Amino acid sequence: MTDHFRFVKPSYSTASGECVEVARNNPEVIAVRDSKTPLGPDAPILRLSPTAWREFTAAR
């Protein structure tokens, strides 16, 4: 199965582009990737459930 994610950079990303990109267009999974290596065979994508994403972003 091929995942079709629409990744976006956060508005608070650095000018040098060192940030992560997040895709929230799939209601079953939140995808996160490194903006420095967005494409290619070595570009990993972290896939989280919406519950895990909420817990991760709520942790401070």
N, CA, C and O atoms as a GROMACS GRO file, in nm:
protein
  240
    1MET      N    1   0.084  -0.120   0.000
    1MET     CA    2   0.000   0.000   0.000
    1MET      C    3   0.087   0.124   0.000
    1MET      O    4   0.180   0.135   0.080
    2THR      N    5   0.058   0.216  -0.087
    2THR     CA    6   0.133   0.340  -0.094
    2THR      C    7   0.060   0.447  -0.015
    2THR      O    8  -0.059   0.471  -0.035
    3ASP      N    9   0.133   0.511   0.073
    3ASP     CA   10   0.075   0.619   0.152
    3ASP      C   11   0.089   0.750   0.076
    3ASP      O   12   0.194   0.777   0.017
    4HIS      N   13  -0.015   0.829   0.078
    4HIS     CA   14  -0.011   0.960   0.013
    4HIS      C   15  -0.028   1.065   0.122
    4HIS      O   16  -0.139   1.096   0.164
    5PHE      N   17   0.084   1.116   0.166
    5PHE     CA   18   0.084   1.217   0.271
    5PHE      C   19   0.106   1.355   0.211
    5PHE      O   20   0.184   1.369   0.116
    6ARG      N   21   0.040   1.454   0.265
    6ARG     CA   22   0.063   1.594   0.228
    6ARG      C   23   0.137   1.659   0.345
    6ARG      O   24   0.077   1.700   0.444
    7PHE      N   25   0.268   1.666   0.331
    7PHE     CA   26   0.352   1.720   0.438
    7PHE      C   27   0.355   1.872   0.434
    7PHE      O   28   0.356   1.933   0.327
    8VAL      N   29   0.357   1.932   0.552
    8VAL     CA   30   0.371   2.077   0.565
    8VAL      C   31   0.476   2.106   0.671
    8VAL      O   32   0.493   2.031   0.768
    9LYS      N   33   0.546   2.217   0.651
    9LYS     CA   34   0.643   2.262   0.751
    9LYS      C   35   0.571   2.352   0.850
    9LYS      O   36   0.483   2.428   0.811
   10PRO      N   37   0.606   2.343   0.976
   10PRO     CA   38   0.544   2.432   1.074
   10PRO      C   39   0.584   2.577   1.049
   10PRO      O   40   0.691   2.604   0.994
   11SER      N   41   0.500   2.667   1.090
   11SER     CA   42   0.527   2.809   1.069
   11SER      C   43   0.647   2.856   1.149
   11SER      O   44   0.706   2.960   1.117
   12TYR      N   45   0.685   2.784   1.251
   12TYR     CA   46   0.799   2.824   1.335
   12TYR      C   47   0.926   2.750   1.298
   12TYR      O   48   1.017   2.742   1.380
   13SER      N   49   0.935   2.695   1.177
   13SER     CA   50   1.057   2.627   1.135
   13SER      C   51   1.170   2.728   1.117
   13SER      O   52   1.145   2.846   1.093
   14THR      N   53   1.292   2.681   1.128
   14THR     CA   54   1.408   2.771   1.120
   14THR      C   55   1.436   2.810   0.975
   14THR      O   56   1.393   2.742   0.882
   15ALA      N   57   1.507   2.919   0.958
   15ALA     CA   58   1.542   2.967   0.824
   15ALA      C   59   1.632   2.869   0.752
   15ALA      O   60   1.630   2.862   0.629
   16SER      N   61   1.711   2.792   0.827
   16SER     CA   62   1.801   2.695   0.764
   16SER      C   63   1.727   2.568   0.721
   16SER      O   64   1.787   2.481   0.658
   17GLY      N   65   1.599   2.558   0.754
   17GLY     CA   66   1.520   2.444   0.710
   17GLY      C   67   1.533   2.322   0.799
   17GLY      O   68   1.487   2.214   0.762
   18GLU      N   69   1.595   2.337   0.915
   18GLU     CA   70   1.612   2.223   1.005
   18GLU      C   71   1.487   2.207   1.091
   18GLU      O   72   1.474   2.266   1.197
   19CYS      N   73   1.398   2.126   1.041
   19CYS     CA   74   1.274   2.103   1.114
   19CYS      C   75   1.214   1.971   1.066
   19CYS      O   76   1.273   1.900   0.984
   20VAL      N   77   1.100   1.940   1.116
   20VAL     CA   78   1.027   1.824   1.069
   20VAL      C   79   0.904   1.873   0.994
   20VAL      O   80   0.856   1.984   1.014
   21GLU      N   81   0.855   1.787   0.908
   21GLU     CA   82   0.733   1.815   0.835
   21GLU      C   83   0.628   1.715   0.883
   21GLU      O   84   0.659   1.600   0.911
   22VAL      N   85   0.505   1.761   0.892
   22VAL     CA   86   0.398   1.677   0.946
   22VAL      C   87   0.285   1.667   0.843
   22VAL      O   88   0.248   1.766   0.781
   23ALA      N   89   0.233   1.547   0.827
   23ALA     CA   90   0.117   1.524   0.740
   23ALA      C   91   0.002   1.476   0.827
   23ALA      O   92   0.013   1.375   0.897
   24ARG      N   93  -0.108   1.548   0.820
   24ARG     CA   94  -0.227   1.513   0.899
   24ARG      C   95  -0.349   1.490   0.811
   24ARG      O   96  -0.462   1.500   0.859
   25ASN      N   97  -0.327   1.461   0.683
   25ASN     CA   98  -0.439   1.444   0.591
   25ASN      C   99  -0.502   1.305   0.596
   25ASN      O  100  -0.607   1.284   0.534
   26ASN      N  101  -0.443   1.212   0.666
   26ASN     CA  102  -0.499   1.079   0.681
   26ASN      C  103  -0.556   1.067   0.823
   26ASN      O  104  -0.480   1.083   0.918
   27PRO      N  105  -0.684   1.041   0.840
   27PRO     CA  106  -0.742   1.038   0.974
   27PRO      C  107  -0.692   0.924   1.062
   27PRO      O  108  -0.713   0.927   1.183
   28GLU      N  109  -0.625   0.824   1.003
   28GLU     CA  110  -0.580   0.709   1.080
   28GLU      C  111  -0.434   0.716   1.120
   28GLU      O  112  -0.390   0.639   1.205
   29VAL      N  113  -0.358   0.807   1.061
   29VAL     CA  114  -0.214   0.813   1.091
   29VAL      C  115  -0.163   0.956   1.074
   29VAL      O  116  -0.204   1.028   0.983
   30ILE      N  117  -0.072   0.995   1.163
   30ILE     CA  118   0.000   1.122   1.151
   30ILE      C  119   0.141   1.084   1.107
   30ILE      O  120   0.206   1.001   1.172
   31ALA      N  121   0.189   1.143   1.000
   31ALA     CA  122   0.321   1.111   0.946
   31ALA      C  123   0.416   1.228   0.972
   31ALA      O  124   0.379   1.344   0.957
   32VAL      N  125   0.540   1.194   1.010
   32VAL     CA  126   0.641   1.295   1.040
   32VAL      C  127   0.769   1.256   0.966
   32VAL      O  128   0.808   1.140   0.964
   33ARG      N  129   0.833   1.356   0.905
   33ARG     CA  130   0.961   1.330   0.838
   33ARG      C  131   1.055   1.447   0.857
   33ARG      O  132   1.012   1.558   0.891
   34ASP      N  133   1.182   1.422   0.835
   34ASP     CA  134   1.286   1.525   0.845
   34ASP      C  135   1.284   1.609   0.719
   34ASP      O  136   1.286   1.554   0.608
   35SER      N  137   1.279   1.740   0.734
   35SER     CA  138   1.271   1.827   0.616
   35SER      C  139   1.400   1.829   0.535
   35SER      O  140   1.398   1.870   0.419
   36LYS      N  141   1.511   1.786   0.593
   36LYS     CA  142   1.638   1.784   0.519
   36LYS      C  143   1.646   1.667   0.421
   36LYS      O  144   1.720   1.674   0.323
   37THR      N  145   1.572   1.560   0.446
   37THR     CA  146   1.571   1.444   0.356
   37THR      C  147   1.427   1.401   0.330
   37THR      O  148   1.386   1.294   0.373
   38PRO      N  149   1.351   1.484   0.259
   38PRO     CA  150   1.209   1.453   0.241
   38PRO      C  151   1.179   1.343   0.140
   38PRO      O  152   1.071   1.284   0.145
   39LEU      N  153   1.272   1.314   0.049
   39LEU     CA  154   1.245   1.217  -0.057
   39LEU      C  155   1.355   1.114  -0.067
   39LEU      O  156   1.464   1.133  -0.013
   40GLY      N  157   1.328   1.008  -0.135
   40GLY     CA  158   1.429   0.908  -0.162
   40GLY      C  159   1.412   0.783  -0.078
   40GLY      O  160   1.332   0.779   0.015
   41PRO      N  161   1.487   0.681  -0.113
   41PRO     CA  162   1.473   0.552  -0.046
   41PRO      C  163   1.520   0.553   0.100
   41PRO      O  164   1.478   0.469   0.179
   42ASP      N  165   1.606   0.647   0.135
   42ASP     CA  166   1.657   0.654   0.272
   42ASP      C  167   1.584   0.757   0.356
   42ASP      O  168   1.632   0.795   0.463
   43ALA      N  169   1.472   0.804   0.309
   43ALA     CA  170   1.396   0.906   0.381
   43ALA      C  171   1.290   0.837   0.469
   43ALA      O  172   1.183   0.802   0.421
   44PRO      N  173   1.321   0.820   0.595
   44PRO     CA  174   1.225   0.753   0.682
   44PRO      C  175   1.105   0.841   0.714
   44PRO      O  176   1.116   0.964   0.718
   45ILE      N  177   0.993   0.778   0.736
   45ILE     CA  178   0.871   0.846   0.777
   45ILE      C  179   0.823   0.779   0.905
   45ILE      O  180   0.800   0.659   0.909
   46LEU      N  181   0.810   0.859   1.008
   46LEU     CA  182   0.756   0.811   1.134
   46LEU      C  183   0.604   0.819   1.126
   46LEU      O  184   0.549   0.925   1.097
   47ARG      N  185   0.538   0.709   1.152
   47ARG     CA  186   0.391   0.704   1.146
   47ARG      C  187   0.338   0.682   1.288
   47ARG      O  188   0.376   0.588   1.356
   48LEU      N  189   0.249   0.773   1.330
   48LEU     CA  190   0.192   0.768   1.464
   48LEU      C  191   0.041   0.764   1.457
   48LEU      O  192  -0.020   0.820   1.365
   49SER      N  193  -0.020   0.698   1.555
   49SER     CA  194  -0.165   0.704   1.564
   49SER      C  195  -0.204   0.844   1.612
   49SER      O  196  -0.122   0.912   1.674
   50PRO      N  197  -0.325   0.888   1.584
   50PRO     CA  198  -0.368   1.019   1.633
   50PRO      C  199  -0.356   1.030   1.786
   50PRO      O  200  -0.322   1.136   1.838
   51THR      N  201  -0.383   0.921   1.858
   51THR     CA  202  -0.370   0.924   2.004
   51THR      C  203  -0.225   0.943   2.045
   51THR      O  204  -0.196   1.025   2.133
   52ALA      N  205  -0.134   0.870   1.983
   52ALA     CA  206   0.009   0.885   2.016
   52ALA      C  207   0.057   1.025   1.981
   52ALA      O  208   0.137   1.082   2.055
   53TRP      N  209   0.010   1.082   1.870
   53TRP     CA  210   0.048   1.218   1.830
   53TRP      C  211   0.001   1.320   1.934
   53TRP      O  212   0.077   1.409   1.972
   54ARG      N  213  -0.124   1.307   1.979
   54ARG     CA  214  -0.176   1.398   2.081
   54ARG      C  215  -0.094   1.390   2.209
   54ARG      O  216  -0.061   1.492   2.269
   55GLU      N  217  -0.059   1.268   2.251
   55GLU     CA  218   0.021   1.250   2.372
   55GLU      C  219   0.162   1.309   2.354
   55GLU      O  220   0.215   1.372   2.445
   56PHE      N  221   0.220   1.288   2.237
   56PHE     CA  222   0.353   1.342   2.209
   56PHE      C  223   0.354   1.494   2.210
   56PHE      O  224   0.442   1.555   2.270
   57THR      N  225   0.257   1.555   2.143
   57THR     CA  226   0.255   1.702   2.135
   57THR      C  227   0.210   1.767   2.265
   57THR      O  228   0.238   1.884   2.289
   58ALA      N  229   0.140   1.691   2.350
   58ALA     CA  230   0.098   1.746   2.480
   58ALA      C  231   0.208   1.739   2.584
   58ALA      O  232   0.206   1.813   2.682
   59ALA      N  233   0.305   1.651   2.564
   59ALA     CA  234   0.416   1.635   2.660
   59ALA      C  235   0.509   1.754   2.653
   59ALA      O  236   0.558   1.790   2.546
   60ARG      N  237   0.533   1.813   2.768
   60ARG     CA  238   0.625   1.928   2.774
   60ARG      C  239   0.708   1.921   2.896
   60ARG      O  240   0.791   2.008   2.919
   0.00000   0.00000   0.00000
